[in-house]
C-alpha cells in the first residue's frame, strides 16, 4: 500500500486530479481524506492506494511529480510497510522511554530504534536489555555546544528518520532541529505557559488545578511552540496529592506521546503555518 500526503493552494478539481491520476495508472484507492483551510487558502489530502504489481513505483512518483509541480503541490509518497528509524532522547525521567521500548518490542510501531541518546546513564541497562545501543553524552554547562554537536553526530551516524524527545530536558539547538524538520516529536505537560520551571505538577497542586494533561508536538526553534500533534487531559481533585498528580501526568505523557508517534509513522500528519491537520 502506498500513502500520498499533499498540500497545495486550493482550487477546483484537485480531488479529481489526484484520484484520476491514480486511476489512470491502474491504482486502487482504499482510503482518502481531505481538508480545506479557507483561512490559508490551502487544500490538504491523504490517500492510501494500491498499484498493480507490475507498476514501477519510481516511475509513478516521477510522473506524479510533474502533476504536482503544475498544481504547486508539496507532497510526499511512501510505502506503508517502510520502517522508520527512530532515535529516542531521554534525560532522568524514563517513563516515556520505557513505554516506547515496550511498544516497539511488541510490534505496535512500525519502526526500528537504532540508538537511544541520553545526558544521563540511568537508563543504559534497560535500553541495552532491549538490544538498543545507548549513547551517553553528558552536558558540560560551560560548553553545551560540544555536547549538542555530538548529539547531532550520533543521530546522523544512526541514519535516523525520526527523533523522539522522551522527556529529554535539554534544549535542542537550531542545527539539530533544522536537520530534522517536522521529524522531532517532543512531549511535555500541558500547563505551559503556566507553571514554568521545576516541579510543574507541584505548582499545579498548590494552585488547586482541576485538569492535568499532556501535549506532543513537533520541535521548532521556538521552545515548546511547535505544531501540536496530540493532546489529552484527565480530571484531578483536592483528593489527589502532588505525587499522585505526577503519576497520573506520567501516564498521560506516555499515551499522548505514543499516539503522536503512531500518527507520524502512519503518515497521518500534515503540518503547515505552525499547526497540523491529522487524518485519523
Secondary structure, DSSP 4 states (H G I P E B T S, - for coil): -EEEEEEEE--TTHHHHHHHHHHHTT-EEEEEEEEEETTTTEEEEEEEEE--TTS-HHHHHHHHHHHHHHTT-EEEEEETTPPEEEEEEE-S--HHHHHHHHHHHTT-SSEE---EEESSSTTHHHHHHTT--EEE----TT-HHHHHHHHHHHHHHTT-SEEEESS--SPPPHHHHHHTTT-EEEEEETTTTSS-SS-HHHHHHHHT-SEEEEEEEE--SSTT-SPEEEEEEEE--TTS-HHHHHHHHHHHHHHHHHHHHHHHHTT-EEEETTEEEE--
